[in-house]
Protein backbone atom coordinates (compact mmCIF):
# COMPACT_ATOMS: atom_id res chain seq x y z
CA UNK A 1 0.00 0.00 0.00
CA UNK A 2 1.35 3.41 -0.97
CA UNK A 3 1.56 6.07 1.67
CA UNK A 4 -0.03 9.46 1.07
CA UNK A 5 3.45 10.90 0.56
CA UNK A 6 4.17 8.55 -2.33
CA UNK A 7 0.73 8.41 -3.95
CA UNK A 8 0.35 10.34 -7.22
CA UNK A 9 -1.72 13.48 -6.67
CA UNK A 10 -4.18 12.35 -9.35
CA UNK A 11 -4.98 9.27 -7.22
CA UNK A 12 -5.20 11.14 -3.91
CA UNK A 13 -8.37 10.53 -1.90
CA UNK A 14 -7.49 12.53 1.22
CA UNK A 15 -9.19 15.92 1.55
CA UNK A 16 -6.46 17.47 3.71
CA UNK A 17 -3.80 16.60 1.13
CA UNK A 18 -6.03 18.01 -1.62
CA UNK A 19 -6.42 21.22 0.41
CA UNK A 20 -2.64 21.48 0.83
CA UNK A 21 -2.06 20.99 -2.90
CA UNK A 22 -4.77 23.53 -3.77
CA UNK A 23 -3.36 26.09 -1.32
CA UNK A 24 0.21 25.72 -2.59
CA UNK A 25 -0.89 25.87 -6.23
CA UNK A 26 -2.90 29.00 -5.42
CA UNK A 27 0.07 30.69 -3.78
CA UNK A 28 2.40 29.78 -6.64
CA UNK A 29 -0.17 30.52 -9.40
CA UNK A 30 0.00 26.97 -10.73
CA UNK A 31 -2.65 24.63 -12.13
CA UNK A 32 -3.29 21.57 -9.99
CA UNK A 33 -3.74 19.44 -13.10
CA UNK A 34 -0.11 20.05 -14.06
CA UNK A 35 0.94 17.95 -11.07
CA UNK A 36 -1.39 14.93 -11.39
CA UNK A 37 1.52 12.56 -12.10
CA UNK A 38 3.66 13.92 -9.26
CA UNK A 39 3.72 12.20 -5.89
CA UNK A 40 3.02 14.46 -2.94
CA UNK A 41 6.70 14.29 -1.99
CA UNK A 42 7.82 15.37 -5.47
CA UNK A 43 5.20 18.11 -5.57
CA UNK A 44 6.27 19.50 -2.18
CA UNK A 45 9.91 19.29 -3.15
CA UNK A 46 9.31 21.37 -6.28
CA UNK A 47 6.81 23.88 -4.91
CA UNK A 48 8.30 24.48 -1.46
CA UNK A 49 11.89 24.84 -2.70
CA UNK A 50 10.88 27.37 -5.37
CA UNK A 51 11.48 30.81 -3.86
CA UNK A 52 11.06 29.51 -0.33
CA UNK A 53 11.38 33.01 1.16
CA UNK A 54 8.06 34.01 -0.38
CA UNK A 55 6.38 31.00 1.21
CA UNK A 56 5.62 32.09 4.76
CA UNK A 57 2.69 32.74 7.03
CA UNK A 58 3.12 36.46 6.30
CA UNK A 59 2.22 35.85 2.65
CA UNK A 60 -0.95 33.83 3.32
CA UNK A 61 -3.93 36.05 2.57
CA UNK A 62 -6.74 33.82 3.82
CA UNK A 63 -6.87 31.02 6.39
CA UNK A 64 -5.49 27.89 4.80
CA UNK A 65 -4.33 24.49 5.93
CA UNK A 66 -0.80 25.88 5.61
CA UNK A 67 -1.20 28.25 8.55
CA UNK A 68 -2.61 25.66 10.94
CA UNK A 69 -0.49 24.25 13.74
CA UNK A 70 0.51 20.60 13.46
CA UNK A 71 -1.14 19.84 16.78
CA UNK A 72 -4.53 20.73 15.30
CA UNK A 73 -4.01 18.50 12.25
CA UNK A 74 -3.74 15.21 14.16
CA UNK A 75 -7.03 13.85 12.86
CA UNK A 76 -6.20 14.57 9.22
CA UNK A 77 -4.23 12.59 6.66
CA UNK A 78 -1.74 15.42 6.27
CA UNK A 79 -0.54 14.69 9.82
CA UNK A 80 0.59 11.22 8.78
CA UNK A 81 2.43 12.82 5.85
CA UNK A 82 4.22 15.17 8.26
CA UNK A 83 5.06 12.26 10.52
CA UNK A 84 6.53 10.41 7.54
CA UNK A 85 8.53 13.50 6.58
CA UNK A 86 9.81 13.49 10.15
CA UNK A 87 11.19 9.95 9.56
CA UNK A 88 8.33 8.36 11.48
CA UNK A 89 9.24 10.19 14.68
CA UNK A 90 6.57 11.71 16.86
CA UNK A 91 5.56 15.29 16.13
CA UNK A 92 4.91 16.31 19.73
CA UNK A 93 7.85 18.70 19.72
CA UNK A 94 6.51 20.26 16.50
CA UNK A 95 2.88 20.57 17.71
CA UNK A 96 3.11 24.37 17.93
CA UNK A 97 4.74 24.75 14.51
CA UNK A 98 2.56 25.84 11.62
CA UNK A 99 2.49 23.54 8.62
CA UNK A 100 4.18 25.95 6.20
CA UNK A 101 7.19 26.34 8.53
CA UNK A 102 7.40 22.59 9.05
CA UNK A 103 7.42 21.97 5.28
CA UNK A 104 10.00 24.69 4.64
CA UNK A 105 12.25 23.21 7.30
CA UNK A 106 12.01 19.75 5.72
CA UNK A 107 12.49 20.81 2.10
CA UNK A 108 14.83 23.79 2.28
CA UNK A 109 17.39 22.56 4.80
CA UNK A 110 20.85 23.62 3.69
CA UNK A 111 22.87 20.86 2.09
CA UNK A 112 25.73 19.76 4.25
CA UNK A 113 29.20 20.10 2.86
CA UNK A 114 32.01 17.67 3.50
CA UNK A 115 33.82 20.27 5.58
CA UNK A 116 31.02 20.63 8.13
CA UNK A 117 30.82 16.83 8.39
CA UNK A 118 34.55 16.75 9.15
CA UNK A 119 34.14 19.42 11.80
CA UNK A 120 31.29 17.49 13.36
CA UNK A 121 33.38 14.31 13.41
CA UNK A 122 36.27 16.25 14.92
CA UNK A 123 34.00 17.78 17.56
CA UNK A 124 32.72 14.33 18.42
CA UNK A 125 36.27 13.02 18.79
CA UNK A 126 37.15 15.94 21.06
CA UNK A 127 34.09 15.30 23.23
CA UNK A 128 34.95 11.60 23.51
CA UNK A 129 38.54 12.36 24.53
CA UNK A 130 37.36 14.92 27.10
CA UNK A 131 34.84 12.47 28.53
CA UNK A 132 37.47 9.74 28.79
CA UNK A 133 39.76 12.15 30.66
CA UNK A 134 36.97 13.05 33.09
CA UNK A 135 36.16 9.38 33.65
CA UNK A 136 39.82 8.58 34.43
CA UNK A 137 39.87 10.85 37.48
N, C-alpha and C positions, 0 to 999 in steps of 0.2 A: 504494500500500500504506500502510495506517495504521500509525503507530508505536504502541508499547505505551502511550505517554502519551495518545494520542488515540483509543484503542480503547475502546468501551463495556465496562464491567466484565463485563456479561453475556456478551460475546463473547471475553473473555480466555482464552488458552490457556496462559499462562506461570505456572508454579507459584510462582515467587518473588513475582510480582505478587499472586497469590491469597493467599499467606502474609501479605504486607504489608497487604492489604485486611482479611483476617481478624483480624490483630493489632490494627489501628487500630479496627475495629468492636468488638472485645472490650474495648479500653481505654475506648472511648466509650459502651459499652453500646448499640450500634446493631445492627440486623439487616442483614446483607450484602445481602439481597434488596431492601432499600429503595433501593439504589444501582446496580441493574443497568443503568439507562439512563444513568448518569453515566459520563463518560470518567474515566480515572485522574487526569488533571490536575484536573478539576472536583471529584472526590472528595477528593483531597489538599487542594485549596484550602479546601473546606468543613470537613473534619475536622481538619486541622492548625491552621487559624486559630482554631477554636473553643477557647477557654480554653487557649491555647498554653502557659501556665505549668505546667499540670498534665500536659503531655506532655513528659516528660523521662525520662532513663535511671533516675532515682531512683524513678520511679513504675512501672517495669516489674517485675512480680512474677516472671515466669519468662523464661528465655531466649527471645528472639524474633528475627525478622529485623531488627527496629528497633534492637536493641542491638549489631548486628554492624558492624564497621568496613568502610568502603567498599572498602578494599583486598582484603578477603576475599570480596567479592561480585562480583568481576570476571567470573566464569564464568556469572553468572546474568543473566536478562533485566532485573532491577531495576537493574543497573549501567548498562545502556543508557538507562534512564529517567532516572537521575541525571545521566548525561552530557548528555542532552537538556535537562534542567532547568538545566544549567550552560552552556547555549547552545552545546553541541557541543564545548566546550573539554575538554581532558584533566582527569582527576580526580586526577592524581598528587599534587597539593598537598593534596587532601582525603582521601588514602588512610587516614590515621589517625583521621578523623572518623567517629563512629558515625552510622548512617543517620538516626536520629530528630533529631539535631542538624543534619544537612545539610538535611533537609526543613523543619525550623523556620526555618532561616536563609533558605531560598528562599521560603517562604510567609508569613513574618511580618516581613519586612524593613519598617522604618518607611517610610511614604510620604514622598517628598521634597516639601518645600514650595517655593514660588517663591523665597522669601527665601534658602534655603540654596543654590539654584541660582545666584542672583545673587552670593552670597558666593564660591562656587566659581569663577564666571567672573571675578570681581574678583581673586581669588587667582591665577588663571592669568595675568591681565593683568600683575599685579605681578611674577610670576616671569619673564615674557617681558621686561619692561622691565629688570629686574635682570640678566638674562642678556645682553641687548643691551649694557648698560653695561659688564659684565665683558668682553665680546668686543671692545669699542672700545679697551680699554687694552692 
